[in-house]
Amino acid sequence: MDTHKIKMIRERLAASSAPVALTGAGVSAESGVPTFRGPGGLWKTYKPEDLATPEAFERDPYLVWEWYNFRREKIASVSPNPAHYALAGLEASKPAFTLITQNVDGLHCLAGSRNVLEIHGSIWALRCTACGNSSENRDVPIEILPRCTCGGLLRPGVVWFGETLPEDTMNAAFEAAEKADFMMVAGTSGVVQPAASLVSVAKRAGAFTVEINTDATPLSDIMDERLEGRAGEILPLIITA
């Protein structure tokens, strides 16, 4: 680990007034959250891409809920890791800090973060397909085919393939990026849009940008600095109260 680089980045973060972080699946994977892709990543004989769609839910809501129940049970068995806690600590010391996450597991909130923009939704949220009402439910297991008080069928409160991201949440994310003077990106592949474009927005606004990842990504070449390694090991080193 380059201690000089760590010290320099830590000083830049300490001097910032409007830091932003963007986190992806790599941060959750360090807690043991399955990616549901690759070897062992499939559930029964289905691919996530075949289940996480509005069409799949309309065709067979029981099957989709069976899969999400399986996911909820897996996620409920893991805990936040040092990366989650470090980011929660940053919020405590810098109230203007904004955390943007592509993850739906809720681990950031469990670690104590409050100003979190979950741009892909939350697996613990339910949304009524009839009245549109949203609520939180952490039952594990959850009743298959849950119903709203209005009688409508509830669906997972996540963004599915083919759906647009929540407008209010994305507007808030881009606004945070535009105001950022420091932005770190941890555990994200850098290929999922529009999240990946937040880095370019922050850089145009003059933010100092840092990538933390075990591998290079399409964002690596435009970052001011890059730290290779696990977010759970690096974030606690650069975030100090």
N, C-alpha and C positions, 0 to 999 in steps of 0.2 A: 504494500500500500504506500502510495506517495504521500508522506506526511506533510511535505511542503504544500502540495496541492490541496490536501484536506484543510490545512490551516488557512490558506488563502480563501477557499470557498466558504469556510466557516465565518471568516471575517466579513465577506461580502454579504452573507445571509444575516449576520448580526446587525449590519449597517442598513439593511433594507427596511423599508416602511410598508411595503405592500407585496409580500412574497406570495407566490402561488405554487402549488404542487399538483401534478397530474400523475395518477397511479393507475396501473393496469394489472393484468392477471398474474404477473410475476411476483408481485407483492403478496397476493393471496396464496399463491403456490407455496411460498415459504412457510405458511401456516398449515399446509397440508390440504388445501382446498383443491379437489380434483379439477382438471381442466376439461374433462369430458370429451377430449379429443386424443387421437393417437392411440398407441397400444394400451389397452385396458381402459380407454376413455369412452368406450361406447356402453350404452345401457341396453341390455337385452340384444336385439338385432337392429336397433334404430340408431341413426345418426342425429345429433342435436339439431342439425340444420333441417331435419325432416319433422321435428317435433316443435321447435320454437318458431312457429308461424301462426298467423291468424287462421289460415286455411286448415292447418292441422287441428287447431282447437275447435273449429266449426265442424270438422269431419268427425273427430273423436275426442271430445273434451275429457273423457275418463282416462284415456291413454296419456294425454298430455299432463293431466293432474297426477297421474301415477308416477310419471317421470319427475315432475317437480317435487313431489313428496319425497322421492328418492334423493333428489338434490338437497332438499331442506334437511333431511336427516344427516347427510354427509357433512354439510356445512355446520350444523349444530354441534357436531362432535369436535370441532377445532376451535382454537382460541387466537386472538390477535397476537402478532409477533412484535419484536422490538421496533420494526419500521412503523407499524400502526401507532404504537405508544409514543415514538419520537415525534410523529406528526401531530398527535394530540397535544404533546407538550409544547410544540411550536405555536399552536393556536392559543395556548394558555399564556405564552409570553408575548405573542404578537396578535392582538385581537383582529387586526386587518387581514390576517392570513386567510387565504381561500384554498380549500382542498377540493379538487375535481377528481372524481374517480370513475373509471369504466367498469368497476367491479360491482356486482349486485349482492354480495354476501353480507353486507352490513358490518363487517369487522372494524371499519374505521369508527363507526358510531359506538360499537361495543368497547373500543379502546378509549373512548372519551371525546372524540372529535364531534363538534356540533355544527360548525359551518362547513358542511359537506354537500357538494353538488353531485348527486348520483345520476350521471347523465344517461345511464342505461337502466335506471330504475332499481328496485330492490326486490329480492326474492321473498322478503318478509312482508311485502305490500300486496294487498288484494284490491282489485278494481272491478266494479260491477259492470257487466256487459249491457245492462239495461239502463240504469240511472247514472252511471259514471262515477258513483261515490267511491272514494279510496279509503282504505283503513289498513292498520298494521295487525298482523297475526303471526305469532311465533309458535303456534301449536306444532308439535312434532310427535307423532305424525298428525297431519291435518286431515280433516274429514274430506274424503274424495267427493268432488262436485259440490263445493261449499256454496251456500246461497246468501245473498244480501238480504237485509231486512225488508227490502221491497219485493223480494221473491226472485230477483234476477240472478243468473249464474255468475259467480265470481271467477275471475281469471288472475293469474300471477301478474303482479304490477311491474313487469319488466318489459323492455323494448324488444320485440321480436323481429326476426328477419322480415324485411319488407315494410316495416313501420318507421315513421319518422321519430326522431328524438324529441323529448318534451321541449316545447318552444321556450317556456319561461326559464327552465333550467339551463338550456343552451345559451340563451341570451345573457343570463347571469355569468356563465362560464366565459363567454367572449368578453364581457364587460370587465371581468376580473383580469383576464389576460391583457386587455388594453391598458389597464392601470398598473400592471405588475412592473416592479423594478428588479425582481429576482424570480426565476422560475426553475423548478427542478422537476424532472420527469423520471419516474421510477417504475420499472417492471412492465413497461408497455412496449408492444411490438412496433409502434410508430406507423402502422399501416392502416389502422381503422380511422376512417373519416366520419364526422368532421373533427374528432378529438385531436388527431395528429396536427391539424392546422392551427391549433391553439398556440403551439410553439412559435410559429411564424408570426402570429399576431403579437405575441409578447416581445419578440425580437424587434419587430418594427416599432414597438413602443419604447424600445431602449432597454429592455430587461436583460439582465445577465442570466444565461441559461446553462443548466447543468443536467446531464443525463447520467442516470445510475442504472446499470443493466449488466447482466452477465455476458451479453452478446451485443455486437454492433447492430444498429437498426437503421432504417432509412432516415431517421432524424439525426444520426450521429454526426454527419458532416456539417450540419448547420449549428450545432451546439457550441457554446463558448468553451465548455469543459466537459470531459467525460470521465466517469469513474467506473471501472469495470469490477463488478462483484455483486454480491447480494444486498438488496435494499436493507434487510434486517441487520446487516453488519455495518453498512456505510452511513445510513441516515442518522443513527445515534451519534456518530462521530462528527457530523457536520451541524447537527442541531443542538444548540446549548441554550439553556434557560437564561 
